[in-house]
């Protein structure tokens, strides 16, 4: 029950080594669960710091969703919650290429 005692809080996420989206994408596409965990942590960290990662969404759905590693699944849930709750910036996902044809991953 919401009342006047509740206060908002701010979360500061600091990441001293910023990873590029291509590095994260390469790690997610591999079969190594530890690499996927690290890549998902970086993706969530970038998302929370306000970075737009539209090119990662399809990769995450394609390669992380079928993963059976429990930690990777928890990080996927965290990523999706952040994305859907508005903590991350909204992203536009391109569904077609420059000629208007549907992309193969769609």
C-alpha positions in Angstrom: 0.0 0.0 0.0 1.5 3.3 -1.1 1.7 6.0 1.6 3.6 9.2 2.3 6.5 7.3 4.0 7.7 5.8 0.7 10.5 7.7 -1.0 12.0 7.4 -4.4 15.6 6.2 -4.8 18.2 6.7 -7.4 20.5 4.0 -8.6 23.9 4.9 -10.0 25.6 2.4 -12.3 29.2 2.8 -12.9 31.1 0.8 -15.5 34.8 1.7 -15.9 35.1 -0.4 -19.1 32.5 0.4 -21.7 32.0 -2.5 -24.1 30.9 -1.9 -27.7 27.7 -3.4 -29.0 29.7 -5.5 -31.5 31.8 -7.0 -28.7 28.6 -7.9 -26.7 27.0 -9.3 -29.8 29.9 -11.6 -30.6 29.9 -12.9 -27.0 26.2 -13.6 -27.1 26.4 -15.5 -30.4 28.9 -17.9 -29.0 28.2 -21.1 -27.1 30.2 -20.3 -23.9 27.8 -19.7 -21.0 30.3 -17.7 -19.0 30.9 -15.3 -22.0 27.1 -14.9 -22.3 26.8 -14.0 -18.6 29.5 -11.4 -18.9 28.0 -10.0 -22.1 24.5 -9.8 -20.6 25.9 -8.0 -17.5 27.5 -5.5 -19.8 24.3 -5.1 -21.8 22.2 -4.5 -18.7 24.8 -2.1 -17.4 24.8 -0.1 -20.6 21.0 -0.2 -20.7 20.8 1.2 -17.1 23.3 3.9 -18.0 21.0 5.2 -20.8 22.7 3.7 -23.8 20.6 2.7 -26.8 21.2 -0.8 -28.0 18.7 -1.4 -30.8 21.0 -3.8 -32.6 21.3 -6.1 -29.6 17.6 -6.9 -29.0 17.2 -9.4 -31.8 20.6 -11.0 -30.9 19.5 -11.4 -27.3 16.2 -12.9 -28.2 17.8 -15.2 -30.8 20.8 -16.5 -28.8 20.1 -15.9 -25.1 16.4 -16.9 -24.9 17.1 -20.5 -25.8 20.0 -20.7 -23.3 19.5 -23.2 -20.4 22.0 -21.5 -18.1 20.2 -20.2 -15.0 22.3 -17.1 -14.5 21.9 -16.2 -18.2 18.2 -16.6 -17.9 18.1 -14.3 -14.8 20.1 -11.7 -16.6 17.8 -12.0 -19.6 14.8 -11.4 -17.3 16.5 -8.3 -15.8 17.3 -7.0 -19.3 13.7 -7.4 -20.4 12.3 -5.8 -17.2 14.6 -2.8 -17.6 13.6 -2.5 -21.3 9.9 -2.8 -20.7 9.7 -0.7 -17.5 11.2 2.3 -19.3 14.6 2.2 -17.5 16.2 1.9 -20.8 15.5 4.3 -23.7 13.0 3.1 -26.2 14.4 1.5 -29.3 13.3 1.2 -32.8 14.0 -2.2 -34.3 14.5 -2.3 -38.1 12.4 -5.1 -39.6 13.4 -4.5 -43.2 16.6 -3.8 -45.1 17.3 -0.9 -47.4 15.4 -2.5 -50.3 12.3 -3.1 -48.2 12.6 -6.8 -47.8 12.1 -8.4 -44.4 15.3 -9.2 -42.5 16.1 -12.9 -42.1 16.0 -12.8 -38.3 12.4 -11.6 -38.5 
